[in-house]
Amino acid sequence: DLDSEAGGLNVVGTIDVSDLSQVSGKVGVSSVQSGDAVFGSYLSNFCVRPGRRRRGLGSLLLACASHVHLACDRAVAHNVYAHVNRDNAKALLFYATEGFSEV
């Protein structure tokens, strides 16, 4: 239960944004490498509490993550990557609706 794990706070969703240029050579992200340089941002731990879904919160969290991504690399808006389980049809549809494509 998210309430008990968060010390009683009413957590409705989370998202982590990692700057891939800071983890070059530390993670297996060969599909986002250009030579030795890894670029862009990686989204992980993205979830919205089941009872709060279908209200636009996921899109809002993703928009916030996009602003964080752009702030990390103001010169060039590189790609944003996310790992999605291929069996998670709802997540795949969400990302497709938000403009993501499979690599």
Backbone hydrogen bonds, N-H to C=O, Kabsch-Sander energy under -0.5 kcal/mol:
donor,donor_aa,acceptor,acceptor_aa,energy
5,E,1,D,-1.9
6,A,2,L,-1.7
7,G,4,S,-1.2
8,G,3,D,-3.2
9,L,6,A,-1.0
11,V,9,L,-1.5
14,T,47,C,-2.3
16,D,44,S,-2.8
18,S,42,Y,-2.5
20,L,18,S,-0.9
20,L,40,G,-2.1
21,S,40,G,-0.6
22,Q,19,D,-1.8
23,V,20,L,-1.2
26,K,23,V,-2.6
27,V,23,V,-0.7
29,V,27,V,-1.5
32,V,29,V,-2.2
33,Q,30,S,-1.3
34,S,37,A,-2.7
37,A,34,S,-1.9
39,F,32,V,-1.2
41,S,79,N,-1.9
42,Y,18,S,-2.4
43,L,81,Y,-3.5
44,S,16,D,-1.9
47,C,14,T,-2.2
47,C,45,N,-0.7
49,R,12,V,-2.8
52,R,49,R,-2.5
53,R,50,P,-1.1
60,L,56,G,-2.0
61,L,57,L,-2.8
62,L,58,G,-2.4
63,A,59,S,-2.3
64,C,60,L,-2.3
65,A,61,L,-2.4
66,S,62,L,-2.0
67,H,63,A,-1.7
68,V,64,C,-2.0
69,H,65,A,-2.6
70,L,66,S,-2.4
71,A,67,H,-2.0
72,C,68,V,-1.6
73,D,69,H,-1.1
78,H,76,V,-1.5
81,Y,41,S,-3.4
83,H,43,L,-0.8
84,V,82,A,-0.6
88,N,85,N,-2.4
89,A,87,D,-1.4
92,L,88,N,-2.4
93,L,89,A,-2.4
94,F,90,K,-2.3
95,Y,91,A,-2.8
96,A,92,L,-2.3
97,T,93,L,-2.6
98,E,94,F,-1.7
99,G,96,A,-1.5
100,F,95,Y,-2.7
